[in-house]
């Protein structure tokens, strides 16, 4: 909730990262012969819908291991239509067979459907239409409306990526395995939370991630310019808003550039969900502690890519204690200014209403958009 309020563009890019994971699962499943495997089923896997039960504990199977273990022959999805079936495996070397699940089964285990998502999109779309109409008729608009439009665009990006994703999945499928089974040992080494797949063999999805990430973060930043000439409480507030709008665009361009640098020179494909954190600490020698602290506070061990970056930074720190202080100051100053700007625009969007112009209360003349209606 806090991240969505301060940096909704990161939520949008995170949504597409999850979509890419689901598409990767779907692609691999079809290669394995599951021709009817749907995107909803892939999201179910990526959300930890399949779990293994052993030693009195339930552990989710990550999307990455779901694919890897099937290819290695120790895991497969069965054809049983009984999704409540629990398969007990006593033999050490047997194949773990997970119960199959249909889109209908997934819908029954979640809380929302396409209709509810459609209603939500219609509501936020209506707000967007109203803002465009006010602009078209040269009516006064407020910085709060401009900020709302920026959030709406990010929300639409997120909804587009999560359209097939089950909402608030409450009932995963558990399969019991013997503690002696080899998959039990493999699960012990898996992070406690579900991580994303980063598949270098799917360049189309990889390129789409960059396109989507860049579009979402820049769209959110650029939309702050809509309030460039809006009415503010004072001249100082007006120029602070303008400075913040410029800062947001610059900030995201810098960190997108460094994310690309990480991918090219560190050979790590960054997940868009954490571009800001990656850019803040990548290749800055001696600041592993900062990266590790931020990662632990935000995502723990749930993101496989961040864990790999963590290991790379730690190894560099252990081998070379030289700190590049100019880079440390550069990145940290940008980060502090960005969040200061984000807090300012949130507060200013409401504070500017204390001196709202009279034109702000004028209604849109909808008949002006419909021919022959007066």
HUJO-V172081 format. One record per helix or strand of 2 or more residues. SS is the DSSP state (~ for helix, > for strand). FROM is the first residue (numbers start at 1). TO is the last residue. If there is no record, write none. Layout:
# HUJO-V172081
SS_FROM_TO / SS_FROM_TO
This chain:
# HUJO-V172081
~_2_6 / ~_8_31 / ~_39_46 / >_50_54 / >_57_60 / ~_63_72 / >_75_77 / >_96_98 / ~_103_109 / ~_114_136 / ~_143_161 / >_173_177 / ~_182_188 / ~_203_227 / ~_235_265 / ~_272_281 / ~_288_298 / ~_304_319 / ~_325_355 / ~_358_361 / ~_366_369
